């Protein structure tokens, strides 16, 4: 199947602006500013007192959706596999049975009204956990946590949760650094902001498709079924975020995986109806071919997110990633490889997420989709009579 993608629109800033009435592109461009502001707000909120209270047994992050729900995954990706305590994310109601006074709970919500997060935070306060909320200062969540003698890091309201990722995530990174759960250079946060700033410049609307990597990735994905793989824990976090962004911004489905396990069993799909046969298509010169069958063909595209630093620490992952990318190409599948750049894990993760965010918005605009609106979720919220993120 060929999904109509208007490359001409992508290269026309005036048409782009008209197609993006909610200004999602502008919101993506605030990422660097979010990093800097969130770092200051985290320090002002007094996260340093967590260090005085000692290292927790485990860290649990409460949050749902493409912003708050990704914050915990981002934190675990930056902390990496050598983190001395488990970092887990809860994306449903309540708390796991094991959670108690020895644990640290982050309650993350852009609005502070998300029911899943509120119920978990309430239970965490009742069980005597240390609780840190990252949310709007005047929200029910902030009030709940302050009454429970927890810490609240305020975030600016007005943006959708998925466009507030860095404001929601950086306080978690600052807290984890205070607790000694991860090691970051002193300039890592500013370097991360500078990285996102550079991506905003290179992916700006006025930059043409042949040099704009965000637009280029969007055009590669159009018409395919993306198979999103991370080669490491860090790049797996970026793949998870990309899956959310494709769904919410572009209303576009994707399959999420990673190495090594997913690489073993998802690769077998390359020999099925969405694999090599769909990628090659039928002969367009065959006058007797079934054109209806042609229209239904959707081919997998392997999107492999890679991090040379992380792969160097686990060479078997690098070998497997190379082998699987080569195997996909030999099967006739198209492959998009995106490589992380930067010195610290936080900066390298930002280099992937920053590009992925732009690609998801450009894919939406190129296919005639408004990246801001979420009609299906709005309808669901009305039926459930529940607030969103």
NUKOL-123636 format. One record per residue (C-alpha): chain; residue number from 0; residue in one letter; x, y, z. Coordinates in steps of 0.25 Angstrom, whole numbers. Each point is the difference from the previous one (the first is absolute). Example, Ala and Ser with C-alpha at 12.3 -4.5 7.8 and 13.67 -1.06 7.14 Angstrom:
# residues 2
R   mol   seq   type      c1      c2      c3
R     A     0      A      49     -18      31
R     A     1      S       6      14      -2
This chain:
# residues 389
R   mol   seq   type      c1      c2      c3
R     A     0      X       0       0       0
R     A     1      X       5      14      -3
R     A     2      X      -5      10      10
R     A     3      X      -1      14      -6
R     A     4      X      11       8       6
R     A     5      X       0      15      -5
R     A     6      X      15       3       0
R     A     7      X      -3      13      -7
R     A     8      X      -8       4      13
R     A     9      X      12      -3       8
R     A    10      X       9       9      -8
R     A    11      X     -10      12       1
R     A    12      X       1       7      13
R     A    13      X     -13       7      -2
R     A    14      X      -8     -12      -3
R     A    15      X       7      -7      12
R     A    16      X      -5      11       9
R     A    17      X     -14      -1      -5
R     A    18      X       0     -15       1
R     A    19      X       4       1      15
R     A    20      X     -10       9       6
R     A    21      X       3      -5      14
R     A    22      X      15       3      -2
R     A    23      X       5     -13       4
R     A    24      X      13       3      -8
R     A    25      X       2      12       9
R     A    26      X      -2      -8      13
R     A    27      X      10     -10      -5
R     A    28      X      10      11      -1
R     A    29      X      -2       4      15
R     A    30      X       8     -13       4
R     A    31      X      13       7       3
R     A    32      X      -7      10       8
R     A    33      X      -8     -10       8
R     A    34      X      13      -7       3
R     A    35      X       7      12       6
R     A    36      X     -13       5       7
R     A    37      X      -3     -14       6
R     A    38      X      14      -1       6
R     A    39      X      -1      13       7
R     A    40      X     -14      -3       5
R     A    41      X       5     -14       5
R     A    42      X      11       7       8
R     A    43      X      -9      11       6
R     A    44      X     -10     -11       4
R     A    45      X      10      -6      10
R     A    46      X       3     -13      -7
R     A    47      X      13       0       8
R     A    48      X      -7      -4      12
R     A    49      X      -2     -14      -6
R     A    50      X      15      -2       1
R     A    51      X      -1       2      15
R     A    52      X     -10     -10       1
R     A    53      X       8     -11      -6
R     A    54      X      -1      -9     -12
R     A    55      X     -14      -7      -2
R     A    56      X      -2     -15      -2
R     A    57      X      -7       3     -13
R     A    58      X      -5      11      -9
R     A    59      X     -14       0      -5
R     A    60      X      -5      10     -10
R     A    61      X     -15       2      -2
R     A    62      X      -4       6     -13
R     A    63      X      -8      -3     -13
R     A    64      X       1       5     -14
R     A    65      X      10       5     -10
R     A    66      X       6      10      10
R     A    67      X      -2      -4      15
R     A    68      X      -1     -15      -4
R     A    69      X      14       1      -7
R     A    70      X       7       8      11
R     A    71      X       3     -13       8
R     A    72      X       5      -7     -12
R     A    73      X       9      11      -3
R     A    74      X       5       0      14
R     A    75      X       3     -15      -1
R     A    76      X       7       2     -14
R     A    77      X       9      11       6
R     A    78      X       3      -8      12
R     A    79      X       4     -12      -8
R     A    80      X       1     -15       4
R     A    81      X      10       3      11
R     A    82      X      -9       8       8
R     A    83      X       1      -5      15
R     A    84      X     -15       0       2
R     A    85      X     -12      -4      -9
R     A    86      X      -7      11      -7
R     A    87      X     -14      -4      -4
R     A    88      X     -12       7      -6
R     A    89      X     -15      -2       4
R     A    90      X     -10       4     -11
R     A    91      X     -12      -5       7
R     A    92      X      -8       2      12
R     A    93      X       5      -2      14
R     A    94      X      14      -5       4
R     A    95      X       7     -13       0
R     A    96      X      -1      -8      12
R     A    97      X      14       1       4
R     A    98      X       1      15       0
R     A    99      X       3       5      14
R     A   100      X       7      10       9
R     A   101      X      14      -4      -5
R     A   102      X      -4       5     -14
R     A   103      X       0      13      -8
R     A   104      X     -13       3      -9
R     A   105      X       0      10     -11
R     A   106      X     -14       5      -3
R     A   107      X       0       6     -14
R     A   108      X     -11       7      -7
R     A   109      X      -1      13      -8
R     A   110      X     -14       3       4
R     A   111      X       1      -6      14
R     A   112      X     -14      -6      -2
R     A   113      X       3     -13      -6
R     A   114      X      -7     -11       8
R     A   115      X      10     -11      -2
R     A   116      X      11       9       6
R     A   117      X      -9       6      11
R     A   118      X      -4     -14       5
R     A   119      X      14      -4       0
R     A   120      X       5      12       7
R     A   121      X     -11      -1      11
R     A   122      X       4     -14       3
R     A   123      X      15       4       0
R     A   124      X      -3      11      11
R     A   125      X      -9     -10       8
R     A   126      X      11     -11       0
R     A   127      X      11      11       4
R     A   128      X       8       0     -13
R     A   129      X       9      12      -3
R     A   130      X      -8       7     -11
R     A   131      X       4      10     -10
R     A   132      X     -10       6      -9
R     A   133      X       3       6     -14
R     A   134      X     -12       8      -4
R     A   135      X      -8      13       0
R     A   136      X       2       8      13
R     A   137      X     -15       2       2
R     A   138      X      -5     -14      -3
R     A   139      X      -6     -11       8
R     A   140      X      12      -8      -1
R     A   141      X       9      11       5
R     A   142      X     -10       2      12
R     A   143      X       0     -15       3
R     A   144      X      15      -1       1
R     A   145      X       3      13       7
R     A   146      X     -10      -5      11
R     A   147      X       7     -13       1
R     A   148      X      13       8       2
R     A   149      X       6      -3     -13
R     A   150      X       7       8     -10
R     A   151      X      -7       7     -12
R     A   152      X       8       5     -12
R     A   153      X      -9       9      -8
R     A   154      X      -2       0     -15
R     A   155      X      -6      10      -9
R     A   156      X     -14      -3      -5
R     A   157      X      -5       2     -14
R     A   158      X       7     -10      -8
R     A   159      X      -5     -14      -2
R     A   160      X       7     -11       8
R     A   161      X       8      -5     -12
R     A   162      X       5      14      -3
R     A   163      X       5       1      14
R     A   164      X       9     -12       1
R     A   165      X      13       7       4
R     A   166      X      -7       9      11
R     A   167      X      -6     -13       6
R     A   168      X      13      -9      -2
R     A   169      X      11       9       4
R     A   170      X      -4       1      15
R     A   171      X       1     -15       1
R     A   172      X      14       0      -6
R     A   173      X       4      11      10
R     A   174      X      -6      -8      12
R     A   175      X       7     -13      -5
R     A   176      X      13       8      -1
R     A   177      X      -1       5      14
R     A   178      X      -3     -14       5
R     A   179      X      12      -6      -7
R     A   180      X      -8      -9      -9
R     A   181      X       7       6     -13
R     A   182      X      12       7      -3
R     A   183      X       0      12      -9
R     A   184      X      11      11      -3
R     A   185      X      -3      13       6
R     A   186      X      -3       6     -14
R     A   187      X      -9     -11      -4
R     A   188      X     -13       7       1
R     A   189      X       5      12      -7
R     A   190      X       6      -9     -11
R     A   191      X     -13      -7      -1
R     A   192      X      -8      14      -2
R     A   193      X      11       4     -11
R     A   194      X      -2     -13      -7
R     A   195      X     -15       2      -1
R     A   196      X       2      14      -4
R     A   197      X       9      -4     -11
R     A   198      X     -11     -10      -5
R     A   199      X     -10      11       0
R     A   200      X       8       8      -9
R     A   201      X       3     -11     -10
R     A   202      X     -14      -5       0
R     A   203      X      -7      13      -1
R     A   204      X     -11       2      -9
R     A   205      X       8       8     -10
R     A   206      X      10     -11      -2
R     A   207      X      -2      -8     -12
R     A   208      X      -3     -15       0
R     A   209      X      13      -4      -6
R     A   210      X       8       6      11
R     A   211      X     -11       0      11
R     A   212      X       2     -14       7
R     A   213      X     -14       1       7
R     A   214      X      -7       2     -13
R     A   215      X       9     -11      -6
R     A   216      X      -4     -10      10
R     A   217      X     -15       4      -1
R     A   218      X       0      -3     -15
R     A   219      X       8     -13       2
R     A   220      X     -11      -5      10
R     A   221      X     -12       4      -9
R     A   222      X      -7     -12      -5
R     A   223      X       7     -10       8
R     A   224      X      -2      -7      13
R     A   225      X      11       4       9
R     A   226      X       7     -10       8
R     A   227      X       7       8      11
R     A   228      X      12      -6       7
R     A   229      X      10       5      10
R     A   230      X      13      -7       0
R     A   231      X       2       3      15
R     A   232      X      -8       4      12
R     A   233      X       3      15      -3
R     A   234      X      -4      -1     -15
R     A   235      X     -12      -9       4
R     A   236      X      -5      12       8
R     A   237      X       1       9     -12
R     A   238      X      -8     -11      -8
R     A   239      X     -11       0      10
R     A   240      X      -1      15      -1
R     A   241      X       0      -1     -15
R     A   242      X     -12     -10       0
R     A   243      X      -8      10       9
R     A   244      X       3      12      -9
R     A   245      X      -4      -7     -13
R     A   246      X     -13      -5       6
R     A   247      X      -4      14       7
R     A   248      X       6      10     -10
R     A   249      X      -1      -8     -13
R     A   250      X     -11      -9       4
R     A   251      X       9     -11      -6
R     A   252      X       2     -14       5
R     A   253      X      13      -7       3
R     A   254      X       6     -12       6
R     A   255      X       9       1      12
R     A   256      X      12      -9       2
R     A   257      X      14      -1       4
R     A   258      X      13      -8       1
R     A   259      X       2     -11       3
R     A   260      X     -13      -7       3
R     A   261      X      -9       7     -10
R     A   262      X      11      -1     -11
R     A   263      X      -2     -15       1
R     A   264      X     -15      -2      -2
R     A   265      X      -4      13      -7
R     A   266      X      10      -3     -11
R     A   267      X      -8     -12      -4
R     A   268      X     -11       9      -5
R     A   269      X      10       5     -11
R     A   270      X      -4     -13      -8
R     A   271      X     -15       2       2
R     A   272      X     -10       9      -7
R     A   273      X       5      13       5
R     A   274      X      14      -4      -3
R     A   275      X       8      -2     -12
R     A   276      X     -12      -3      -9
R     A   277      X      -7      13       4
R     A   278      X      13       8      -1
R     A   279      X       3      -5     -14
R     A   280      X     -15       2      -5
R     A   281      X      -5      -6     -13
R     A   282      X       4       3     -14
R     A   283      X      -6      13      -4
R     A   284      X       1      -4     -15
R     A   285      X      -9     -13       3
R     A   286      X     -13       5      -6
R     A   287      X      -7     -12       7
R     A   288      X       5       2      14
R     A   289      X     -10       3      11
R     A   290      X       0      15       2
R     A   291      X      -8      -1      13
R     A   292      X      10     -10       6
R     A   293      X      11      11      -4
R     A   294      X      -7      10       8
R     A   295      X      -1      -8      12
R     A   296      X      15      -3       1
R     A   297      X       7       6      11
R     A   298      X      14      -3       2
R     A   299      X       8       0      13
R     A   300      X      11      10       1
R     A   301      X      11      -3      11
R     A   302      X       3      13       8
R     A   303      X      13      -3       8
R     A   304      X       4      10      11
R     A   305      X      15      -2       3
R     A   306      X      10       5      11
R     A   307      X      14      -3      -3
R     A   308      X       4       3      15
R     A   309      X     -10     -10       5
R     A   310      X       3     -11     -10
R     A   311      X      15       1       3
R     A   312      X      -4      -4      14
R     A   313      X      -8     -12      -5
R     A   314      X       7      -4     -13
R     A   315      X      -9     -11      -2
R     A   316      X     -12      10      -2
R     A   317      X       8       7     -11
R     A   318      X       3     -13      -7
R     A   319      X     -14      -4       0
R     A   320      X      -5      14      -4
R     A   321      X       9       0     -12
R     A   322      X      -4     -14      -4
R     A   323      X     -15       3       1
R     A   324      X       1      12      -8
R     A   325      X       8      -7     -11
R     A   326      X     -10     -12       0
R     A   327      X     -12      10      -1
R     A   328      X       7       7     -12
R     A   329      X       3     -14      -7
R     A   330      X     -15      -3       3
R     A   331      X      -4      12      -9
R     A   332      X      -4       8      12
R     A   333      X       3      15       1
R     A   334      X       8       4      12
R     A   335      X       2      13       7
R     A   336      X      11       1      10
R     A   337      X       1      12      10
R     A   338      X      12       1       8
R     A   339      X       1       7      14
R     A   340      X      11      12       1
R     A   341      X       5       6      13
R     A   342      X       9      -3      11
R     A   343      X      -9      -3      12
R     A   344      X     -12     -10       0
R     A   345      X     -10      12       1
R     A   346      X       6       7     -12
R     A   347      X       0     -12      -8
R     A   348      X     -14      -3       3
R     A   349      X      -5      14      -3
R     A   350      X       7      -1     -13
R     A   351      X      -9     -11      -4
R     A   352      X     -13       5       6
R     A   353      X       2      14      -5
R     A   354      X       1      -5     -14
R     A   355      X     -12     -10       2
R     A   356      X      -9      11       5
R     A   357      X       2       8     -13
R     A   358      X      -1     -12      -9
R     A   359      X     -14      -4       7
R     A   360      X      -5      14      -2
R     A   361      X       5       1     -15
R     A   362      X      -7     -13      -3
R     A   363      X     -13       5       6
R     A   364      X       1      13      -9
R     A   365      X       4      -8     -12
R     A   366      X     -11      -9       0
R     A   367      X     -11      10       3
R     A   368      X      -1      -2      15
R     A   369      X      -1      10      11
R     A   370      X      10      -4      10
R     A   371      X      -6       8      12
R     A   372      X     -14      -6       0
R     A   373      X      -3     -14       6
R     A   374      X     -15      -2      -4
R     A   375      X       0     -15       5
R     A   376      X       5       3      13
R     A   377      X      -9      12       2
R     A   378      X     -12      -9      -3
R     A   379      X       5     -11       9
R     A   380      X       2      11      12
R     A   381      X     -15       4      -3
R     A   382      X      -5     -14       1
R     A   383      X       8      -3      13
R     A   384      X      -2      14       6
R     A   385      X      15       0       4
R     A   386      X      10      11      -2
R     A   387      X      12      -3     -10
R     A   388      X      15       2       3
